[in-house]
Amino acid sequence: MLYSIALILIVSLTLGLIFEKIKIPGLIAFMITGILLGPYVFDKISSDILNISSDLRKIALIAILIRAGLSLDLKDLKKVGRPTILLSFIPTTVEIIFIGLVSPLIFNITSLEGFMLGSIVAAVSPAVVVPRMIHLIQNKTGTDKQIPQMILAASSIDNIYAIVIFAIISQAYQTGTFVVKQLFLFPVTIFSSLILGILIGLLLVYIFKKIHVRDTIKVLIIFGVSFFVIVFEDFIKDYFAISGLLAVIALGSTILKTYPVLAERLTHKFSKIWVAAEIMLFVLVGATVDVSNIRSAGLLALALILASLSLRMITVFIATSKTGLNTKEKLFSCLAYMPKATVQAAIGAIPLSMGVPAGNLILTISVLAIFVTAPIGAIGMDQLHKKLLKTT
């Protein structure tokens, strides 16, 4: 395992430095590292790491979502309430419907498998988007109209929504029944997750004000509590649905609201943690990629992804109309809503494990979506934010 970790760090950091020199985001270098060292190319990543890959990716995601919460001021979010709600649901819904209707026409799959594919591919990636929105918030870029805050919050809800749709479709596939009530329970899930996160955040603030410990200890406590929230989500999912990841964001935002001095200090701590977490997250995403499957998917799969992506951008542009955003700011919102990686890597293989006949195709298109959209979106945000957004 140590040999694998050493290789991951050395190769990813070396490639990252090279890529940054040519203005390509480091996450692309990390994903390429995962592909090269992963089981489908040189097979240099220990099976001990691959066996816990899902948990490691979740830990990395928790780190960035805590940091997101610590940067998300609810006062700013209230100012962009309507477009945040629209961005949370409309682009993903349109993309799911498009892929669900079109994919059975070009591939030998059923409509249910098509909508299952759509629910996986449609979700935007918080792992790509959130760090960049935090950077913009810290540099006061686009914050005059709360654009980073809007995208940060909407992209997080977008993920949960896509996963809920996937769960409903998966259940329909396994049981032959479509349980619509799960969709109606979605607002309850959002509300209960926010309440849980707020209550935990208030409790932590109370403890931190009463008991003085080093900030490093506070970080470990917040991590421990966040892990417990994720475990709690799995424990009660058969009885009541919550989103642990949304609760984690609410936890961080509550600390910012009630103890801003501490939130600022903790943000710096989590920024340093993210340096290592980002490497592990995207290397392990890359390690899931079977290059041979991508080749076999063909131009039809690429055309489907590009068409759905174009439709998503049009939908985002429409969703941000009548919001006071100018054309450049709307274009940036479209770029920010392009990258896919987190959900696709997390659940892309589930249909295959379920025995879905189109499972291999679904996984292949999910992975291809990552490699098409993550670089375009990340490079677009990194290179164009100064031209498209105002810095105050």
The 8 nearest C-alpha neighbors of each residue, nearest first, counted from 0:
[[1, 3, 2, 45, 4, 47, 48, 44],
 [2, 0, 4, 3, 5, 6, 45, 44],
 [1, 3, 5, 0, 4, 6, 45, 44],
 [4, 2, 44, 0, 6, 1, 5, 45],
 [3, 5, 7, 1, 6, 2, 8, 0],
 [6, 4, 2, 8, 3, 7, 1, 9],
 [5, 7, 3, 9, 4, 8, 10, 2],
 [8, 6, 4, 5, 10, 9, 11, 3],
 [7, 9, 5, 11, 6, 10, 12, 4],
 [10, 8, 6, 12, 11, 7, 13, 5],
 [9, 11, 13, 7, 12, 8, 6, 14],
 [12, 10, 29, 14, 8, 13, 32, 9],
 [11, 13, 15, 9, 14, 10, 8, 16],
 [14, 12, 10, 16, 15, 11, 9, 17],
 [13, 15, 17, 11, 28, 16, 12, 18],
 [14, 16, 25, 12, 18, 28, 13, 17],
 [17, 15, 19, 13, 14, 18, 12, 20],
 [18, 16, 14, 20, 15, 19, 13, 21],
 [17, 19, 23, 15, 21, 20, 16, 14],
 [18, 20, 22, 16, 23, 21, 17, 15],
 [21, 19, 17, 18, 22, 16, 23, 15],
 [20, 22, 18, 19, 23, 17, 24, 16],
 [23, 21, 19, 20, 18, 24, 378, 382],
 [22, 24, 18, 19, 21, 378, 25, 27],
 [25, 23, 26, 27, 19, 378, 22, 377],
 [24, 26, 15, 28, 27, 18, 19, 29],
 [25, 27, 29, 28, 24, 30, 281, 278],
 [28, 26, 30, 25, 29, 24, 31, 374],
 [29, 27, 31, 25, 15, 26, 14, 30],
 [28, 30, 282, 26, 32, 11, 27, 31],
 [31, 29, 285, 282, 33, 281, 27, 32],
 [30, 32, 34, 28, 33, 29, 35, 285],
 [33, 31, 29, 35, 30, 34, 11, 282],
 [34, 32, 282, 285, 286, 30, 36, 31],
 [33, 35, 285, 286, 31, 37, 32, 36],
 [36, 34, 32, 40, 33, 37, 41, 31],
 [35, 37, 43, 41, 33, 42, 34, 44],
 [36, 38, 286, 42, 34, 33, 35, 39],
 [37, 39, 42, 40, 41, 286, 36, 43],
 [38, 40, 289, 37, 42, 41, 290, 34],
 [39, 41, 35, 42, 38, 37, 36, 34],
 [42, 40, 36, 43, 35, 37, 38, 39],
 [43, 41, 38, 37, 36, 40, 44, 39],
 [44, 42, 36, 41, 37, 3, 45, 38],
 [45, 43, 3, 37, 42, 36, 46, 48],
 [44, 46, 47, 48, 0, 3, 43, 49],
 [45, 47, 49, 48, 50, 44, 0, 51],
 [48, 46, 45, 50, 49, 0, 51, 44],
 [49, 47, 46, 45, 50, 51, 52, 0],
 [48, 50, 52, 46, 51, 47, 45, 44],
 [51, 49, 47, 48, 52, 46, 53, 45],
 [50, 52, 54, 49, 48, 53, 55, 47],
 [51, 53, 49, 55, 54, 50, 48, 56],
 [52, 54, 56, 55, 51, 57, 345, 50],
 [55, 53, 57, 51, 56, 52, 58, 59],
 [54, 56, 58, 52, 57, 53, 51, 59],
 [57, 55, 280, 59, 53, 54, 58, 52],
 [56, 58, 60, 54, 55, 59, 61, 53],
 [59, 57, 61, 55, 60, 56, 54, 62],
 [60, 58, 276, 56, 62, 57, 61, 280],
 [59, 61, 57, 63, 62, 58, 56, 64],
 [60, 62, 58, 64, 59, 63, 65, 57],
 [63, 61, 59, 60, 65, 64, 58, 66],
 [62, 64, 66, 60, 65, 61, 67, 273],
 [63, 65, 67, 61, 66, 248, 62, 68],
 [66, 64, 68, 67, 251, 62, 63, 248],
 [65, 67, 63, 69, 64, 68, 266, 269],
 [68, 66, 64, 70, 65, 69, 63, 71],
 [67, 69, 251, 252, 248, 71, 65, 70],
 [68, 70, 251, 252, 66, 255, 67, 262],
 [71, 69, 67, 68, 72, 66, 133, 252],
 [72, 70, 68, 252, 69, 67, 73, 148],
 [71, 73, 74, 75, 70, 252, 76, 256],
 [72, 74, 76, 75, 71, 77, 252, 256],
 [75, 73, 77, 72, 76, 78, 71, 256],
 [74, 76, 73, 78, 77, 72, 145, 148],
 [75, 77, 73, 78, 74, 79, 80, 148],
 [78, 76, 80, 74, 79, 75, 73, 81],
 [77, 79, 76, 75, 80, 74, 145, 144],
 [80, 78, 77, 76, 81, 82, 83, 149],
 [79, 81, 77, 83, 78, 82, 76, 84],
 [80, 82, 84, 83, 79, 85, 322, 78],
 [83, 81, 85, 84, 319, 80, 79, 86],
 [84, 82, 86, 80, 153, 149, 81, 85],
 [83, 85, 87, 81, 82, 86, 80, 88],
 [86, 84, 82, 87, 83, 89, 88, 318],
 [87, 85, 83, 84, 88, 153, 89, 82],
 [86, 88, 153, 157, 84, 85, 156, 83],
 [87, 89, 86, 85, 91, 90, 92, 157],
 [88, 90, 92, 91, 85, 86, 93, 87],
 [91, 89, 93, 311, 314, 92, 88, 315],
 [90, 92, 94, 121, 93, 89, 88, 95],
 [93, 91, 89, 95, 94, 90, 88, 96],
 [92, 94, 96, 90, 91, 95, 89, 97],
 [93, 95, 97, 91, 96, 92, 121, 307],
 [96, 94, 117, 92, 98, 118, 97, 93],
 [95, 97, 99, 93, 94, 98, 100, 92],
 [96, 98, 94, 100, 99, 95, 101, 93],
 [99, 97, 117, 101, 95, 102, 100, 96],
 [98, 100, 114, 113, 96, 97, 117, 101],
 [101, 99, 97, 98, 102, 96, 103, 113],
 [100, 102, 98, 104, 103, 99, 97, 105],
 [101, 103, 104, 105, 98, 113, 106, 99],
 [104, 102, 108, 106, 105, 101, 109, 110],
 [103, 105, 102, 101, 106, 100, 107, 108],
 [106, 104, 102, 103, 101, 107, 299, 108],
 [107, 105, 103, 108, 102, 104, 299, 109],
 [106, 108, 103, 105, 109, 104, 357, 102],
 [109, 107, 103, 106, 112, 357, 113, 110],
 [108, 110, 112, 111, 103, 113, 107, 357],
 [109, 111, 113, 112, 103, 114, 99, 108],
 [112, 110, 114, 113, 109, 115, 172, 168],
 [113, 111, 115, 109, 110, 114, 108, 116],
 [114, 112, 99, 110, 116, 111, 115, 102],
 [113, 115, 99, 117, 111, 116, 112, 118],
 [116, 114, 112, 118, 113, 117, 165, 168],
 [117, 115, 113, 114, 119, 118, 361, 112],
 [116, 118, 95, 114, 98, 120, 119, 115],
 [117, 119, 165, 115, 95, 161, 116, 121],
 [120, 118, 116, 117, 121, 343, 122, 347],
 [119, 121, 117, 365, 118, 122, 116, 343],
 [120, 122, 91, 118, 119, 117, 94, 95],
 [123, 121, 158, 161, 120, 157, 91, 119],
 [122, 124, 339, 338, 336, 154, 158, 337],
 [123, 125, 339, 341, 340, 126, 127, 338],
 [126, 124, 128, 129, 127, 154, 155, 123],
 [125, 127, 124, 128, 129, 341, 60, 130],
 [128, 126, 125, 124, 129, 130, 338, 377],
 [127, 129, 125, 131, 126, 130, 124, 132],
 [128, 130, 125, 132, 131, 151, 126, 127],
 [131, 129, 133, 132, 128, 134, 127, 63],
 [130, 132, 134, 133, 129, 128, 135, 127],
 [131, 133, 147, 135, 129, 134, 130, 136],
 [132, 134, 136, 130, 131, 135, 129, 137],
 [135, 133, 131, 137, 132, 136, 138, 130],
 [134, 136, 140, 132, 138, 133, 137, 139],
 [137, 135, 139, 133, 138, 134, 132, 140],
 [136, 138, 134, 135, 139, 133, 140, 70],
 [137, 139, 135, 136, 140, 134, 390, 391],
 [140, 138, 136, 142, 137, 390, 391, 135],
 [139, 141, 390, 135, 142, 138, 389, 136],
 [140, 142, 388, 389, 146, 143, 390, 144],
 [141, 143, 145, 144, 139, 140, 146, 136],
 [144, 142, 141, 145, 391, 389, 140, 139],
 [143, 145, 142, 146, 141, 324, 79, 323],
 [146, 144, 142, 148, 143, 147, 75, 149],
 [145, 147, 149, 148, 141, 144, 142, 150],
 [148, 146, 132, 150, 149, 145, 151, 136],
 [149, 147, 151, 145, 146, 150, 76, 152],
 [148, 150, 146, 83, 147, 152, 151, 153],
 [149, 151, 153, 147, 152, 148, 154, 146],
 [152, 150, 148, 154, 149, 129, 153, 147],
 [151, 153, 155, 149, 150, 154, 148, 156],
 [152, 154, 87, 150, 83, 156, 155, 151],
 [155, 153, 157, 151, 156, 152, 150, 125],
 [154, 156, 152, 157, 153, 158, 125, 151],
 [155, 157, 159, 153, 158, 154, 87, 160],
 [158, 156, 87, 154, 160, 155, 159, 153],
 [159, 157, 161, 122, 156, 160, 155, 162],
 [158, 160, 162, 156, 161, 157, 163, 155],
 [159, 161, 157, 163, 158, 162, 156, 164],
 [162, 160, 164, 158, 163, 118, 159, 122],
 [161, 163, 165, 159, 164, 160, 166, 158],
 [164, 162, 166, 160, 165, 161, 159, 167],
 [165, 163, 167, 161, 162, 166, 118, 168],
 [164, 166, 162, 168, 118, 163, 167, 169],
 [165, 167, 169, 163, 164, 168, 170, 162],
 [168, 166, 164, 170, 165, 169, 171, 163],
 [167, 169, 171, 165, 170, 166, 115, 172],
 [170, 168, 172, 166, 171, 167, 165, 173],
 [171, 169, 173, 167, 172, 168, 174, 166],
 [170, 172, 176, 177, 175, 168, 174, 169],
 [173, 171, 169, 170, 175, 174, 168, 111],
 [174, 172, 170, 171, 175, 169, 176, 353],
 [175, 173, 171, 176, 172, 170, 177, 169],
 [174, 176, 171, 172, 173, 177, 170, 169],
 [177, 175, 171, 174, 178, 170, 172, 173],
 [176, 178, 171, 179, 175, 167, 170, 168],
 [177, 179, 180, 181, 176, 167, 171, 170],
 [180, 178, 181, 182, 177, 183, 167, 184],
 [179, 181, 183, 182, 178, 184, 185, 177],
 [182, 180, 184, 179, 183, 178, 185, 167],
 [181, 183, 185, 180, 184, 179, 163, 164],
 [182, 184, 180, 185, 181, 186, 179, 187],
 [183, 185, 181, 187, 182, 186, 180, 188],
 [184, 186, 188, 182, 187, 183, 189, 181],
 [187, 185, 189, 188, 184, 190, 183, 182],
 [188, 186, 190, 184, 185, 189, 191, 183],
 [187, 189, 241, 185, 191, 186, 190, 240],
 [188, 190, 186, 192, 187, 191, 193, 185],
 [189, 191, 187, 193, 192, 188, 186, 194],
 [190, 192, 194, 188, 193, 189, 187, 195],
 [193, 191, 246, 195, 189, 241, 190, 194],
 [192, 194, 196, 190, 246, 195, 191, 249],
 [195, 193, 191, 197, 196, 192, 198, 190],
 [196, 194, 192, 198, 193, 197, 191, 246],
 [195, 197, 246, 250, 249, 193, 199, 194],
 [196, 198, 200, 194, 250, 199, 195, 249],
 [199, 197, 201, 195, 200, 196, 194, 202],
 [200, 198, 202, 196, 201, 197, 203, 195],
 [199, 201, 250, 197, 203, 253, 198, 202],
 [202, 200, 204, 198, 199, 203, 197, 205],
 [201, 203, 199, 205, 200, 204, 198, 206],
 [204, 202, 206, 200, 205, 201, 207, 199],
 [203, 205, 207, 201, 206, 202, 208, 200],
 [204, 206, 202, 208, 203, 207, 201, 209],
 [207, 205, 203, 209, 204, 208, 210, 202],
 [206, 208, 204, 210, 209, 205, 203, 211],
 [209, 207, 205, 206, 210, 204, 211, 203],
 [210, 208, 206, 207, 205, 211, 204, 212],
 [209, 211, 207, 208, 206, 212, 205, 204],
 [212, 210, 207, 209, 208, 213, 206, 214],
 [211, 213, 210, 216, 214, 217, 207, 215],
 [214, 212, 216, 215, 217, 211, 218, 207],
 [213, 215, 217, 216, 218, 212, 265, 264],
 [214, 216, 218, 213, 217, 219, 268, 212],
 [217, 215, 219, 213, 214, 218, 220, 212],
 [216, 218, 214, 220, 215, 219, 221, 213],
 [217, 219, 215, 221, 216, 220, 222, 214],
 [220, 218, 222, 216, 217, 221, 223, 215],
 [219, 221, 217, 223, 222, 218, 224, 216],
 [222, 220, 218, 224, 223, 219, 225, 217],
 [221, 223, 219, 225, 220, 224, 226, 218],
 [222, 224, 220, 226, 221, 225, 219, 227],
 [223, 225, 227, 221, 226, 222, 220, 228],
 [226, 224, 228, 222, 227, 223, 221, 247],
 [227, 225, 229, 223, 228, 224, 222, 230],
 [226, 228, 230, 224, 225, 229, 231, 223],
 [227, 229, 231, 225, 226, 230, 243, 232],
 [230, 228, 243, 232, 226, 231, 227, 225],
 [229, 231, 227, 233, 232, 228, 234, 226],
 [230, 232, 234, 228, 229, 233, 227, 235],
 [233, 231, 229, 230, 234, 235, 243, 236],
 [234, 232, 230, 236, 231, 235, 229, 237],
 [233, 235, 231, 232, 236, 230, 237, 238],
 [236, 234, 238, 237, 232, 233, 239, 231],
 [235, 237, 240, 239, 233, 238, 234, 232],
 [238, 236, 235, 239, 240, 234, 233, 232],
 [239, 237, 235, 236, 240, 234, 241, 232],
 [240, 238, 236, 235, 237, 241, 188, 232],
 [241, 239, 236, 188, 242, 238, 235, 232],
 [242, 240, 188, 192, 232, 243, 191, 239],
 [243, 241, 245, 244, 192, 246, 232, 188],
 [242, 244, 229, 246, 245, 228, 232, 247],
 [243, 245, 247, 246, 242, 248, 61, 229],
 [246, 244, 248, 247, 242, 243, 192, 249],
 [245, 247, 196, 192, 243, 249, 193, 244],
 [246, 248, 250, 244, 245, 249, 196, 65],
 [249, 247, 68, 245, 251, 250, 246, 65],
 [250, 248, 196, 246, 252, 247, 251, 193],
 [249, 251, 196, 200, 247, 253, 197, 248],
 [252, 250, 68, 69, 254, 248, 65, 253],
 [251, 253, 68, 249, 255, 69, 254, 250],
 [254, 252, 256, 250, 255, 200, 251, 197],
 [253, 255, 251, 258, 257, 252, 256, 200],
 [256, 254, 259, 252, 262, 253, 69, 258],
 [255, 257, 253, 254, 258, 259, 252, 72],
 [258, 256, 254, 255, 253, 259, 204, 201],
 [257, 259, 254, 255, 261, 260, 256, 262],
 [260, 258, 255, 262, 261, 256, 257, 263],
 [261, 259, 263, 262, 258, 264, 255, 265],
 [260, 262, 264, 263, 259, 258, 265, 255],
 [263, 261, 259, 255, 265, 264, 260, 69],
 [262, 264, 266, 260, 261, 265, 259, 267],
 [265, 263, 261, 266, 262, 267, 260, 268],
 [264, 266, 268, 262, 267, 263, 261, 269],
 [265, 267, 269, 263, 268, 264, 66, 262],
 [268, 266, 270, 265, 269, 264, 271, 263],
 [267, 269, 265, 266, 270, 271, 272, 264],
 [268, 270, 272, 266, 271, 267, 66, 273],
 [271, 269, 267, 273, 268, 272, 266, 274],
 [270, 272, 269, 273, 268, 274, 267, 275],
 [273, 271, 269, 274, 270, 275, 276, 268],
 [272, 274, 276, 270, 271, 275, 277, 269],
 [275, 273, 272, 271, 277, 276, 278, 270],
 [274, 276, 278, 273, 277, 272, 279, 271],
 [275, 277, 273, 59, 279, 278, 274, 280],
 [278, 276, 280, 279, 275, 273, 274, 281],
 [277, 279, 275, 276, 280, 281, 282, 29],
 [278, 280, 276, 282, 277, 281, 283, 275],
 [281, 279, 56, 277, 283, 278, 282, 59],
 [280, 282, 284, 30, 283, 29, 278, 279],
 [283, 281, 33, 30, 29, 285, 279, 284],
 [282, 284, 286, 285, 281, 280, 33, 279],
 [285, 283, 281, 286, 282, 287, 344, 280],
 [284, 286, 33, 30, 34, 282, 283, 287],
 [285, 287, 33, 37, 283, 34, 284, 288],
 [288, 286, 285, 284, 289, 283, 37, 344],
 [287, 289, 286, 285, 290, 34, 366, 39],
 [288, 290, 291, 292, 39, 287, 293, 363],
 [289, 291, 293, 292, 288, 294, 39, 34],
 [292, 290, 294, 293, 289, 295, 39, 288],
 [293, 291, 295, 294, 290, 289, 363, 296],
 [292, 294, 290, 296, 291, 295, 363, 367],
 [295, 293, 291, 292, 296, 297, 290, 298],
 [294, 296, 292, 297, 293, 291, 363, 290],
 [297, 295, 293, 294, 300, 292, 363, 298],
 [298, 296, 295, 299, 300, 294, 301, 293],
 [297, 299, 301, 300, 302, 296, 303, 294],
 [298, 300, 302, 301, 297, 303, 105, 296],
 [301, 299, 303, 302, 298, 296, 297, 364],
 [300, 302, 298, 304, 299, 303, 305, 297],
 [301, 303, 299, 305, 300, 304, 298, 306],
 [304, 302, 300, 306, 301, 305, 307, 299],
 [305, 303, 301, 307, 302, 306, 308, 300],
 [306, 304, 308, 302, 307, 303, 309, 301],
 [307, 305, 309, 303, 308, 304, 302, 310],
 [308, 306, 310, 304, 309, 305, 94, 311],
 [309, 307, 311, 305, 310, 306, 304, 312],
 [310, 308, 306, 312, 311, 307, 305, 313],
 [309, 311, 307, 313, 308, 312, 314, 306],
 [312, 310, 308, 314, 90, 309, 313, 307],
 [313, 311, 333, 315, 309, 314, 310, 316],
 [314, 312, 316, 310, 311, 315, 317, 309],
 [313, 315, 311, 317, 316, 312, 90, 318],
 [316, 314, 318, 312, 317, 313, 333, 90],
 [315, 317, 313, 314, 319, 318, 329, 312],
 [316, 318, 314, 320, 315, 319, 313, 312],
 [319, 317, 315, 316, 320, 85, 314, 82],
 [318, 320, 316, 317, 82, 322, 315, 329],
 [321, 319, 317, 322, 318, 316, 324, 323],
 [320, 322, 323, 319, 324, 318, 317, 82],
 [323, 321, 320, 324, 319, 82, 79, 81],
 [322, 324, 321, 325, 320, 144, 319, 328],
 [325, 323, 322, 328, 329, 326, 319, 320],
 [324, 326, 328, 327, 329, 323, 322, 330],
 [325, 327, 329, 328, 330, 324, 316, 387],
 [328, 326, 387, 330, 329, 325, 331, 388],
 [327, 329, 331, 325, 330, 326, 324, 387],
 [328, 330, 332, 326, 331, 327, 316, 324],
 [331, 329, 333, 327, 328, 332, 326, 334],
 [330, 332, 334, 328, 333, 329, 335, 387],
 [333, 331, 329, 335, 330, 334, 336, 328],
 [332, 334, 330, 312, 336, 331, 335, 315],
 [335, 333, 331, 376, 337, 336, 332, 379],
 [336, 334, 332, 333, 337, 376, 331, 380],
 [335, 337, 333, 334, 123, 338, 332, 376],
 [336, 338, 376, 334, 335, 372, 123, 339],
 [339, 337, 373, 372, 376, 124, 123, 336],
 [338, 340, 124, 123, 369, 373, 372, 122],
 [341, 339, 369, 124, 343, 344, 342, 373],
 [340, 342, 124, 344, 343, 345, 126, 339],
 [343, 341, 345, 344, 346, 340, 122, 119],
 [342, 344, 347, 340, 365, 341, 345, 346],
 [343, 345, 341, 342, 347, 284, 346, 340],
 [346, 344, 342, 343, 347, 341, 53, 348],
 [347, 345, 349, 348, 343, 344, 342, 119],
 [346, 348, 343, 362, 344, 349, 365, 345],
 [347, 349, 362, 351, 346, 350, 352, 358],
 [348, 350, 352, 346, 351, 347, 353, 358],
 [351, 349, 358, 353, 355, 352, 348, 354],
 [350, 352, 358, 354, 353, 349, 348, 355],
 [351, 353, 349, 354, 350, 348, 355, 358],
 [354, 352, 350, 351, 355, 349, 358, 173],
 [353, 355, 351, 352, 356, 350, 358, 357],
 [354, 356, 358, 350, 357, 353, 351, 352],
 [357, 355, 358, 354, 351, 359, 108, 350],
 [356, 358, 360, 355, 359, 361, 108, 112],
 [359, 357, 351, 350, 355, 361, 356, 360],
 [358, 360, 362, 361, 357, 351, 363, 356],
 [359, 361, 363, 357, 362, 358, 364, 296],
 [360, 362, 358, 364, 359, 363, 116, 365],
 [363, 361, 347, 365, 359, 348, 360, 364],
 [362, 364, 360, 366, 365, 361, 293, 292],
 [365, 363, 367, 361, 366, 362, 368, 360],
 [366, 364, 362, 368, 363, 343, 367, 120],
 [367, 365, 369, 363, 368, 364, 362, 288],
 [366, 368, 364, 370, 369, 365, 363, 371],
 [369, 367, 365, 371, 366, 370, 372, 364],
 [370, 368, 340, 339, 366, 367, 373, 372],
 [371, 369, 367, 368, 372, 373, 374, 366],
 [370, 372, 368, 369, 373, 367, 374, 375],
 [371, 373, 338, 375, 369, 374, 370, 368],
 [372, 374, 338, 376, 369, 339, 375, 377],
 [375, 373, 377, 376, 372, 378, 27, 371],
 [376, 374, 372, 378, 373, 377, 379, 371],
 [375, 377, 338, 379, 337, 334, 373, 374],
 [378, 376, 374, 380, 379, 375, 373, 381],
 [379, 377, 381, 375, 380, 376, 374, 382],
 [378, 380, 376, 377, 382, 381, 383, 375],
 [381, 379, 377, 384, 378, 383, 382, 376],
 [382, 380, 378, 379, 383, 377, 384, 24],
 [383, 381, 379, 380, 378, 384, 385, 22],
 [382, 384, 386, 385, 380, 379, 381, 387],
 [385, 383, 387, 386, 380, 388, 382, 381],
 [386, 384, 383, 388, 387, 389, 382, 390],
 [387, 385, 383, 384, 388, 389, 327, 382],
 [386, 388, 327, 384, 385, 328, 383, 331],
 [389, 387, 141, 384, 385, 386, 328, 140],
 [388, 390, 141, 140, 391, 387, 385, 143],
 [391, 389, 140, 139, 141, 388, 138, 385],
 [390, 139, 389, 140, 143, 142, 141, 138]]
